[in-house]
Amino acid sequence: MSWGIVQLPAQRALVYSYVDPQAGPSAKGALVRSETPTLDDARDAATRPNITVRLGPGLTPRALTEEELDDLQLPDEPQWLEFFRPREEGPWRKDPLLAGRFHPQHPNDLQVSFFLPAHRQVEQMWVRLDREVPSLGAWGGTLLNTSHLDPTLTQGTRVDVRGAKGAKAPLWVSAVMAKNLERWDAVCSACGFDLVLEPVEALLARQFTGVPEGSVMEAFTTRCAMCNQTQSVALRRDTATLEEPGRADSRTAARIALIVVAMLGALSFVAWELLK
């Protein structure tokens, strides 16, 4: 495996040679914009490759000299090479909610649903799992694709993934969903789905406009994002018992602890239509 220049039919590319587990000898890198590679070309080849070629007779890169490597400030190995290393199977393979989801040739890779409320769409992308996230009941990993919709979700981004009853595929645990998991427990009485995909505060403000200012809703029901049936949402006990110092004495409105049935006409965003 090494850096080199490969001559293509109409142009040249600065590439790093490697062995793809499925396709065999390959090279990935960036097209060269001028007669000789520039520092910008080198940065693209190492971090944002835009071309992949399959190597074979008649298509072999010319290895760069030590002087060329120094001039281009190329790393010993590009960042993206990590995606092509063989991996041992991890404990996530035993998660019953992820059973049957993994790629047959890449035992830690699975396709994940990314709920993108700003675009009112769900995008399917591949993630390679490599760690546990006990606080969220989730698994952490690296995004193997780049989103077509969200510019913050690029190849190599660290993400958390969680299986859930009622969902057809594992879900990306966004920052909003992670915050909800830390403060609220949820479960659908029909399909068992236990995630709230939009901010609970926004959901409460939309559904319960008559609640006095300063009150705290501790439990309520809403529509399940998966099956559109009844989902119960309750403030976690360890959260409900916490009070900010001095706030309880100055609060003029009493804490409300009741279960309210959500209005049938109010839906929990449009996620259920996108993910069902």
N, C-alpha and C positions, 0 to 999 in steps of 0.2 A: 504494500500500500504506500502510495507516494503522490506528490504533487507533480503535475505535468501540463503540457500543452497538447491538445488534440486538434488535428486538422479535420474540419467538417467540409462538406461539399461547397458551401458558400462563405464560410467564416471559421474562426478558430475559437477555442474555449480554454479557459484555465480551469483545470479539473483535478479532483483527488480520486485516485483509483481505489476501489474496495471490492469486496465480494458481497453481492446481494444474496441473502439466504434463499430467495426464490429464483431470481433471474441470472445468477452467476456473476462472472467478472463484469464490473460496471465502473463508470466514472461519473461524478456529479460535480458541478461547479457553475461558472458564470461565463457568458459570452464576452469575448475581448472586444472592447470598443475601438481600439486603435491598433497600430502595428505591433506594439508590445503591451503586455498587461500593465495596468495602473494600480495604484493602491486601492482605488475604489473597486476595481475588478476583483482584487484579492479579498477585500472585505465581503463583497457579495458572494464569492466562491466559498468562503469560510463560514458565513452566517446566513446568507439568503440565496442559496443556489437557484438558478433559473433554467438549468438544462441538465438532463441525464442521458447518457449514452451507454449502450451495451458494447463491451469490448470484444474483439475477436480478430481473426486474420484481416489485415489491411486497415484495422482501426485500433492503433496502439498509441497512447500518448508518449510524447518525448519528455523524459524526466527533466525537471528543472535542476540547474546547477546550484551549488551552495550559495554562490554569489546572487543568483536570481531569487532564491528563497529569502536571503537577507534583505535584498532591496525591496521585496514585496511584503516583508514583515508577516509572512505566513506562519501560522501555528503548526506544530508537529502534526496535529490532527484537527480537522474541522469540527465545529460544535455538532453538526448534524450526524456525524458518524455514530453517535450514541444510539440513534434510532435503529441501526442495522446490526447491532451486536446481539448475539444469542443470549437469551435470558432463561434462568431457572424459573420454574413455576412457583408462584407466591401463594400466600394463604388466602388471597381473594378468590382463588380457584375453587375454594370450598364454600364460598358464600352461596347459599341456596337461591338467593335472588338474582345471582349472576350466572347460574348454571345454564350451559348451552349457548352463552353469549360470546364466548371467546373465539378468536380466529384459529382455525385448525393448524396453521403453520407457525403462528406466533402466540404462544400460550398465555401471554399477559396482555394481549391487545384485544379491545372490544369496542364496538360501536356505541356511541352515547348520544342521547338526545340533549341538545342545548336549547333551552327555552330562552328566547330573546324578545322580551316584552316591548322593547323600544321599536322593534321591527314587526311585532305581532306575528312572528314566525318561529318555527322550530327547525333547527339545522342538525343534521346527523354528521358526526365526526368521530374519528378514531382516537382512542386514548390508550397509552401503554401504562399500566398500573405498576407501582413500585414501592408503595408504603401504605401504612395504616393511618387513619384519622379517627381515633377512638371517640373524640369529643363530639363528632357529628355522625358516628356510626357509618362512616364512609371510607373510601379508599382514595389515595392520592396517586397522581400519575402525570404524564407528559402528553400534551396534545400533539398528535402526529399530522394534523392537517392545519390549514389556515382558513378561518371563517370567510365566507363570501359576504357576510353581513356586518359583523362586529370587528372593527379594526384592532381591538385589544386582544382578540383571540387568535394569536398567530402560532405557527408551528414552534414547538418548544415551550409554550406557556404551561406553567404548573397549574393543574386543576384538580378539584375533588369530585368524586363520582359516587353515586349511591343508588343501589337498587331499591325498588319500592313495589309493594303489592299494588296491583291495578294498573301499573305502567307497562307498556309493551317493550320498553327498552330502559336500560339504566339512565339516570338523569345526572346532568352536571349540577353540582351544588353551587349556585351563584352566591355572591356576598349577601344578597337579600334572603335567600333560602337558608343560608348558614345562620344568619341573625335570628330568623324565625325558629330554627331548630334549638337555638340556645335558650329561647324565652318561652316557647309554646309547644304543647303536645297536640297533635292532630291525628284523627283517624276517621276514615269514611265508613259508615255503617254498612255500605253495600260492597265495595271492592277492597277496602282496607288501606287505601292510599293514605300516607301519613305525612305528606309535605304540603306546605302552603307556598305557592309560587310567587305571589306578590307581597309587598310589605303588609303585615297584619294591620299596622296603623292606618294605611290607606284603605284597606278593606273595611275596617271598622267605621272610618269616617264616611264612607260611601253608603254603608248599609244602615247605620244607626245614627241618623242626624239629630235625633231628639235627646241624646244622652247629655246630661248637664256637664258643663265645662269643669274640668278638674276631677271627674270621676274616672275610675279605672274599670274597664270591662275585664272580668276574670275568666268568663266562659261564654261561648256563643256557638251557633251553628251557621254554616254557610253551604254553598254548593261545592261539591268535589270537582277538582280540575280534571279528573280522569273520566268519571262516569256521570257527572251532573246530579248525583244523589246527595244525601245529607252527610256533611262532614262536620264532626264536632271538634272544636278548637278550644283549648283551655290553657291558661297561664300555668307554667310549670310551678310546682309547689315551692321549689327552692328559690324561684324568682318572686313568687307572690309574697313571700315572707320578708323580702328585703325592702327597706324604706330608706330613702336618702335622709341623712341627719337633719333634723329640724323641720323637714318637710311635712311630716305627719301633724305636728302641732299647728302649723300655719295653714294647713289645708282647710278650706271652708266647705268643700263638698265631701260627703262621706264616700268611702270606697263602696262601689256596687259589686256584689258577688251574686250573680244570677245567670241563668242560661236563657238566652233569647233565641227564638227560632227565626232565622233569616227570612226576609220577605221572599216569596217564591219568584217574584219578578227580578230580583237582584241576583246577578251571577257573579261568581268569583272570577272577575276579569273575563277574557275570552279563551283562556288557556285550555279549557276542556274541549273546545271545538278544534283546537290545533293538535292536541295530544291524544284525543280519544281514538 
